Amino acid sequence: MKFLPFFVCTALASSNYTIEAHEKKTSRADSHAPIGVMGDHLHKKGEWMFSYRYMNMQMDGMLSGKNSISAEQIALTENPLSGETMRMGNLADGSPRLMMVPPTYRVSPIDMSMEMHMIGGMYGWSDDITMMLMLPIIQNKMTLLSYGGSSGTNSIGTFDGDTSGLGDVKLSALIKYSEDGNQKSHFTIGLSFPTGNTTKKGNILPPFAGVMTPAGETVEIDRLGYSMQLGSGSYDLLPGFTFYDRDDNLGWGSQISAVVRLDNNDEGYRLGNRLEAQVWLTNQWQSWISGSVKMKAFSEGKISGRDDIITGGMPLFVSSHSGRDQVELSIGINLLGEDSLLKRHRLAMEFAVPIYQNVNGLQMENDWNLTLGWQKAL
Ligand SMILES: [Cu+2]
């Protein structure tokens, strides 16, 4: 028993050290998945975490199925929306200028960036259930090329379209399924609310520019294409399952998740359902830095129904030109602050490139995706 006082003294003297050691044990650079993975971890009861992610998805050129298709080829392709009536700006007297959609596409997307600022909050409801709220602010920007006349490949100039605002807010519960040492798994069940605008309008450079209107001057149309809208317009169910295991400094994880559209939106369509699977490997080089490689595959269905106001001479106005299968590879870095001001601040980066894309109809080709993130647990 003479060891007891010694033990107590040592324990008291080293209690600071013990707390730090404990934190180091539970907070490791690799205890979060690559930053592109959402809802990868749980929190302890009463613990808060705030996060900010900047995401940039860059699209370049067009695909027909798996193959690249040039803007000129698109201008020679028949448009299924041909013959529909659309408003293209107003006449001098202020009345709508109604035009018939020409037989072939007159506008082709050249490139697009979809930027997202995502503000996230997590809260440990209990040790087994973590609530997660995600609030996205979206900025879409597209550059397009217009062709003059009702057919042919006489290009008359490029123009930009952009939309921005709040996207669909998502609320999820992460429910612990198992925990055995470093091996953890949880279910996710979430709901996406239709807070993103689906009625954004914009301008296009019309095929009659330079003839009926001044050269280079854009006119207003009543609704931009599906991919420029900011939300799904529907309530979407977000189920998922995440697994993570680690052996010393080598870890691996996987997540299966889905987006199930629960209803048609007010515009008369629903976006396709989405199924996604990702697997990642992590290697922690130091307790404050880990690297990762990840493979992600997803399959997204076509839009069912359509928005009758979305029409015109552009492939992305066709509702069936939506949904795709894609596989991408990414590398990532997680940093974890361990001392003073930086303590428990996390910074992370992930960069992904697609290695396989197969789109329905004619759609833009994904070039790369970048995610930067900051996280802080309280
Ligand atoms: Cu968290």
Boltz pocket constraint, residues with backbone or C-beta under 6 A from the ligand:
constraints:
  - pocket:
      binder: B
      contacts: [[A, 41], [A, 42], [A, 43], [A, 49], [A, 122]]
      max_distance: 6.0
